[in-house]
């Protein structure tokens, strides 16, 4: 248990979120073995202190693996959906010429997105980067190619999401940037800038 986990738990308790015992080392190892991702330090600190449960909270201990996998796949699957279906085609210039075949479009998109850090769900479609991300990473709200910052770090994100002592967004200070994801947010989700 650490400072981030303790503060995060106090915010969750103030908001009335149901908490269970923190994840054990073997449970964390199981998540990594089943899904191939690890938790960033702040996320790990929270989840080893206490695990929030309930609607939209991923249940890493007893949750359905198919649902957890769906949550983990959500960011990339949403991008791919937009690549294939947006009326104004989403295609970053850095990915090269857009193929004409839909199967090749999807393959190319997934290959490029595999270079981006994996995201791990915190709550609903709010995400932190997976390990080996450093402490203090921003939280992203990801809905297809609509990606915004939802907090400069985990604790401020929880305060913002749960409306427990949140600071105004204009006062947010970002200590970390996440490769690709931060750039995408900062260019206002415009493919031509990537």
C-alpha positions in Angstrom: 0.0 0.0 0.0 1.3 3.4 -0.9 0.3 7.1 -0.9 -1.6 7.0 -4.2 -3.6 3.9 -3.2 -4.5 5.4 0.2 -5.6 8.7 -1.2 -7.5 7.0 -4.1 -9.3 4.7 -1.6 -10.3 7.8 0.5 -11.8 9.4 -2.6 -13.6 6.2 -3.5 -15.0 5.8 0.1 -16.2 9.4 0.1 -18.1 8.7 -3.1 -19.7 5.6 -1.7 -18.0 3.2 -4.1 -18.0 -0.4 -2.9 -14.5 -1.7 -2.2 -13.1 -5.2 -1.6 -9.8 -6.4 -0.4 -6.8 -5.4 -2.6 -5.4 -7.8 -5.1 -2.8 -10.2 -4.0 0.5 -10.8 -5.8 -0.8 -14.0 -7.1 -4.0 -12.3 -8.4 -1.9 -9.7 -10.1 0.3 -12.4 -11.7 -2.9 -14.1 -12.9 -4.1 -10.9 -14.6 -0.8 -10.6 -16.4 -0.8 -14.3 -17.4 -4.4 -14.2 -18.7 -4.3 -10.9 -20.5 -0.6 -10.0 -21.1 -0.8 -6.6 -19.4 0.4 -5.2 -16.1 -0.8 -2.3 -14.1 1.0 1.1 -14.1 2.4 1.9 -10.6 -0.5 4.2 -9.5 -3.2 1.7 -10.7 -1.3 -1.1 -9.0 -1.1 0.9 -5.8 -4.8 1.4 -5.8 -5.7 -2.2 -6.7 -3.4 -3.7 -4.0 -4.8 -1.3 -1.4 -8.5 -2.0 -2.3 -10.4 -3.0 -5.4 -13.5 -1.0 -6.4 -16.3 -3.2 -7.6 -19.7 -2.6 -9.1 -21.2 -1.5 -12.4 -18.4 -0.4 -14.9 -15.5 -1.2 -12.5 -13.4 -4.1 -14.0 -13.5 -7.0 -11.5 -9.9 -8.3 -11.9 -10.5 -11.0 -9.2 -13.9 -12.5 -10.1 -14.9 -10.9 -13.4 -15.7 -12.7 -16.6 -12.5 -13.0 -18.7 -14.4 -12.3 -21.9 -15.8 -9.0 -20.5 -12.4 -8.0 -19.1 -10.8 -8.8 -22.6 -13.6 -6.7 -24.2 -12.7 -3.8 -21.9 -9.0 -4.2 -22.7 -9.6 -4.4 -26.5 -12.1 -1.4 -26.4 -9.6 1.4 -27.3 -8.1 -0.4 -30.4 -11.4 -1.9 -31.5 -13.0 1.6 -31.3 -10.2 3.1 -33.4 -10.5 0.3 -36.0 -14.3 0.9 -36.1 -13.7 4.5 -36.9 -11.1 3.7 -39.5 -13.5 1.4 -41.3 -16.8 3.3 -40.8 -16.4 7.1 -40.2 -18.0 9.2 -42.9 -14.9 11.4 -42.9 -12.2 8.7 -43.1 -9.9 8.5 -40.1 -6.4 7.7 -41.4 -3.2 9.1 -39.8 -0.7 10.1 -42.5 2.1 8.4 -40.5 0.4 5.0 -41.3 1.2 5.5 -45.0 -1.3 5.3 -47.9 -4.7 4.0 -46.9 -5.3 0.6 -48.5 -8.4 0.1 -50.6 -9.3 -3.3 -49.2 -11.2 -3.2 -45.9 -9.3 -6.3 -44.6 -6.0 -4.6 -45.3 -7.2 -1.4 -43.8 -8.0 -3.2 -40.6 -4.7 -5.1 -40.6 -2.7 -1.9 -41.2 -4.6 0.0 -38.4 -4.1 -2.8 -35.9 -0.4 -3.1 -36.8 0.1 0.6 -36.2 -2.0 0.7 -33.1 0.1 -2.2 -31.6 3.0 0.3 -31.4 0.9 2.5 -29.0 1.1 1.7 -25.3 -1.7 -0.7 -24.2 -4.4 0.9 -22.1 -5.9 -0.7 -19.0 -9.5 0.1 -17.9 -10.1 1.9 -14.6 -13.8 2.5 -14.9 -16.0 2.2 -17.9 -14.1 3.7 -20.8 -11.5 5.5 -18.7 -8.0 4.2 -19.0 -4.5 4.4 -17.7 -1.5 3.1 -19.7 -0.3 -0.4 -18.9 3.0 -1.1 -17.2 5.8 -0.2 -17.7 4.3 3.3 -17.6 5.8 5.5 -15.0 3.8 6.9 -11.9 1.7 10.0 -12.5 0.4 9.2 -16.0 -2.8 10.9 -17.2 -6.1 9.1 -17.4 -7.8 9.0 -20.8 -11.4 8.8 -21.7 -11.5 6.6 -24.9 -14.6 6.3 -27.1 -13.5 5.2 -30.5 -11.3 8.1 -31.8 -12.8 10.5 -29.4 -10.0 10.6 -26.8 -9.6 13.2 -24.1 -7.7 13.6 -20.8 -10.0 12.8 -17.9 -7.5 13.5 -15.2 -3.8 14.5 -15.0 -3.2 11.4 -12.8 -5.3 8.6 -11.1 -6.2 10.5 -7.9 -7.3 13.7 -9.7 -9.2 11.5 -12.2 -11.2 9.8 -9.4 -11.9 13.2 -7.9 -13.2 14.4 -11.2 -15.2 11.3 -12.2 -16.7 10.9 -8.7 -17.1 14.6 -8.0 -15.2 14.5 -4.8 -13.0 17.7 -4.4 -12.0 17.9 -8.0 -9.8 20.8 -9.1 -10.8 22.8 -12.2 -9.4 21.4 -15.4 -7.5 24.6 -16.1 -5.5 23.9 -13.0 -4.5 20.4 -14.0 -0.7 19.8 -14.2 0.5 16.9 -16.2 3.6 15.2 -14.9 3.8 12.6 -17.6 3.0 12.2 -21.3 2.0 8.8 -22.8 3.5 8.1 -26.2 1.0 8.4 -29.1 -2.0 8.8 -26.8 -1.0 12.2 -25.3 -0.1 13.4 -28.8 -3.4 12.3 -30.2 -5.3 14.2 -27.4 -3.1 17.3 -27.8 -3.7 17.5 -31.6 -7.5 17.4 -30.9 -8.0 13.8 -32.3 -7.0 14.9 -35.8 -5.6 12.0 -37.9 -3.8 14.3 -40.2 -1.6 15.5 -37.3 -0.4 12.0 -36.4 
